[in-house]
Amino acid sequence: MAIEQFERLEEGLLRLLAAHEAASGEKEALKAEISSKDLEIAELKKNLKRLEGERDQVREKVDGLLARLETLIQGA
């Protein structure tokens, strides 16, 4: 009877160790995925900043053209 109890205990411990190993593997995979997403976010932020700068330049040019057009219309 004591042997059966030890065998059940051993089986439980083996299942627990297998679950722990699986969870550890998952944790490492998730850490790698987070790292990859962090790099992707940094790149997207960089692109966003560049595009915002381009938008501001276009806005300035359009404003300048509108001002020149307004001047021409008033002078006519």
Residue frames relative to the residue before (quaternion, step in Angstrom):
aa qw qx qy qz dx dy dz
M 1.0000 0.0000 0.0000 0.0000 0.00 0.00 0.00
A 0.6505 0.5070 -0.3192 0.4667 3.62 0.95 -0.80
I 0.6097 0.5467 -0.3464 0.4576 3.60 1.08 -0.71
E 0.6448 0.5248 -0.3202 0.4542 3.60 0.95 -0.84
Q 0.6463 0.5150 -0.3176 0.4650 3.56 1.00 -0.79
F 0.6556 0.4964 -0.3083 0.4782 3.56 0.99 -0.82
E 0.6327 0.5232 -0.3333 0.4635 3.59 1.02 -0.73
R 0.6475 0.4983 -0.3182 0.4808 3.60 0.98 -0.80
L 0.6352 0.5207 -0.3203 0.4720 3.55 1.04 -0.83
E 0.6475 0.5162 -0.3114 0.4661 3.57 0.97 -0.88
E 0.6502 0.5109 -0.3142 0.4664 3.60 0.93 -0.86
G 0.6483 0.5146 -0.3117 0.4666 3.57 0.97 -0.84
L 0.6648 0.4990 -0.2986 0.4689 3.57 0.94 -0.87
L 0.6453 0.5164 -0.3224 0.4615 3.58 1.01 -0.80
R 0.6380 0.5043 -0.3248 0.4829 3.60 1.03 -0.75
L 0.6436 0.5246 -0.3140 0.4604 3.55 1.00 -0.85
L 0.6624 0.4948 -0.3045 0.4730 3.59 0.94 -0.85
A 0.6415 0.5116 -0.3262 0.4695 3.60 0.99 -0.79
A 0.6493 0.5041 -0.3180 0.4724 3.59 0.97 -0.82
H 0.6392 0.5265 -0.3211 0.4596 3.58 1.01 -0.81
E 0.6522 0.5055 -0.3136 0.4700 3.59 0.94 -0.87
A 0.6477 0.5087 -0.3202 0.4682 3.58 0.96 -0.84
A 0.6620 0.4996 -0.3056 0.4676 3.59 0.92 -0.88
S 0.6372 0.5214 -0.3295 0.4621 3.59 1.00 -0.75
G 0.6454 0.5096 -0.3153 0.4737 3.58 1.00 -0.80
E 0.6384 0.5202 -0.3142 0.4723 3.56 1.01 -0.83
K 0.6353 0.5405 -0.3244 0.4462 3.55 0.98 -0.90
E 0.6721 0.4908 -0.3021 0.4649 3.59 0.88 -0.89
A 0.6409 0.5179 -0.3250 0.4641 3.57 0.99 -0.80
L 0.6627 0.4992 -0.2994 0.4712 3.58 0.98 -0.84
K 0.6206 0.5314 -0.3453 0.4618 3.60 1.03 -0.72
A 0.6522 0.5052 -0.3106 0.4721 3.57 0.99 -0.84
E 0.6492 0.5136 -0.3157 0.4637 3.58 1.00 -0.81
I 0.6345 0.5205 -0.3243 0.4704 3.59 1.00 -0.80
S 0.6417 0.5237 -0.3207 0.4595 3.57 0.94 -0.86
S 0.6510 0.5106 -0.3048 0.4717 3.56 0.98 -0.87
K 0.6684 0.4925 -0.2981 0.4711 3.59 0.94 -0.86
D 0.6065 0.5480 -0.3517 0.4562 3.60 1.07 -0.69
L 0.6535 0.4960 -0.3101 0.4804 3.59 0.99 -0.83
E 0.6410 0.5252 -0.3165 0.4616 3.57 1.01 -0.83
I 0.6428 0.5179 -0.3134 0.4693 3.59 0.99 -0.85
A 0.6470 0.5174 -0.3210 0.4589 3.59 0.93 -0.88
E 0.6581 0.4998 -0.3090 0.4708 3.59 0.97 -0.83
L 0.6551 0.5082 -0.3110 0.4646 3.59 0.97 -0.82
K 0.6318 0.5191 -0.3328 0.4697 3.59 1.02 -0.74
K 0.6305 0.5309 -0.3214 0.4661 3.55 1.04 -0.82
N 0.6669 0.4902 -0.2963 0.4765 3.58 0.93 -0.88
L 0.6292 0.5388 -0.3316 0.4515 3.58 0.99 -0.81
K 0.6548 0.5111 -0.3106 0.4621 3.56 0.94 -0.89
R 0.6417 0.5169 -0.3183 0.4687 3.57 1.00 -0.85
L 0.6862 0.4874 -0.2859 0.4581 3.58 0.88 -0.94
E 0.6197 0.5255 -0.3435 0.4710 3.58 1.06 -0.67
G 0.6300 0.5253 -0.3256 0.4703 3.57 1.05 -0.74
E 0.6487 0.5041 -0.3117 0.4774 3.56 0.98 -0.87
R 0.6339 0.5327 -0.3294 0.4537 3.59 0.95 -0.83
D 0.6541 0.5130 -0.3127 0.4596 3.57 0.96 -0.87
Q 0.6402 0.5190 -0.3232 0.4651 3.58 1.01 -0.78
V 0.6516 0.5013 -0.3123 0.4760 3.58 0.95 -0.86
R 0.6332 0.5332 -0.3317 0.4525 3.57 0.96 -0.84
E 0.6526 0.5116 -0.3140 0.4623 3.60 0.94 -0.86
K 0.6601 0.5014 -0.3126 0.4638 3.58 0.95 -0.85
V 0.6535 0.5013 -0.3157 0.4712 3.58 0.94 -0.86
D 0.6407 0.5166 -0.3272 0.4643 3.59 0.94 -0.83
G 0.6496 0.5163 -0.3096 0.4644 3.57 0.99 -0.82
L 0.6622 0.4920 -0.3037 0.4767 3.57 0.96 -0.86
L 0.6444 0.5131 -0.3240 0.4653 3.59 0.97 -0.78
A 0.6364 0.5179 -0.3269 0.4690 3.57 1.02 -0.77
R 0.6563 0.4990 -0.3117 0.4725 3.61 0.95 -0.82
L 0.6403 0.5210 -0.3150 0.4684 3.56 1.02 -0.83
E 0.6270 0.5344 -0.3206 0.4674 3.57 1.02 -0.84
T 0.6469 0.5158 -0.3115 0.4673 3.57 1.00 -0.88
L 0.6583 0.5054 -0.3124 0.4621 3.59 0.94 -0.83
I 0.6529 0.5133 -0.3125 0.4611 3.56 0.98 -0.88
Q 0.6797 0.4869 -0.2951 0.4625 3.60 0.92 -0.83
G 0.6768 0.4953 -0.2881 0.4622 3.56 1.11 -0.68
A 0.6301 0.5776 -0.3359 0.3955 3.57 1.16 -0.41
